[in-house]
Amino acid sequence: MTLAKLDSELAMKSKIAIIPARGNSKRLPRKNILPLGGMPMLSYPVRAAIGSGIFDQVIVSTEDAEIASIAEKCGAMVHYRSKELAQDRSTMAQVCLSVLSEYSCHEFCCLYATAVLITSDTIIQAYNDLHQHPKADYVMGVSKYNLPPVQALKYDEDGFLSYMWPEFRGVQSQFHPDLCVSNGSFVWADTKVFMREKTFYGTKLKGYLVSNEEMIDIDTHDDYLLARSKMRRLE
């Protein structure tokens, strides 16, 4: 067997974790490395990924030297992204496409840098779900809504409220559609399909319901305080 053929076969079996972690977050500055339970937040998803034992490589994508240093200390590899991919409108998909242009793998997991409560077991179980559904190309961490989203009200220019979806006015909750939402934790993806579709919202997307104990989406200072509270309860 030639070395090229061996490399190709290994790539077809390999799995990597990609953790996007830019340094110039606006709503909560430096959020990816804020202290939490005595460690930078980024260290938690890195450790969960490494602890799962199923990844050939755990890669943190960043433009920030301090984040890169923390990632390496936690045992991750670093992919230095361009400044163009570190802007407010840069998407997770764009970042992952950049990493995948340099690293070959069969499947990958985009793991959010602020998914501080996600466990190794959940990462493994979601991966197993990807393979239990032979037609699935993606498995996304999702949560149920606390309140029925179809009952949402919208403001008009005068500040008055009306139904966002008036067709659900008066409809009992048992007749509402079964809805969920991405909770900013992770997405597993078939690399070949993702490279073609360039989105995590492909036509063959499955959801993995993440427990409330592991779910926290950190974008604001209040979110950060909630994460600290949840972390203390788990200690």
Secondary structure, 3 states (H helix, E strand, C coil): CCHHHHHHHHHHHCEEEEEECCCCCCCCCCHHHCEECCEECCHHHHHHHHHHCCCCEEEEEECCHHHHHHHHHCCCEEEECCHHHHCCCCCHHHHHHHHHCCCCCCEEEEECCCCCCCCHHHHHHHHHHHHHCCCCCEEEEEEECCCCHHHCEEECCCCCEEECCHHHCCCCHHHCCCCEEEEEEEEEEEHHHHHHHCCCCCCCEEEEECCHHHCCCCCCHHHHHHHHHHHHHHC
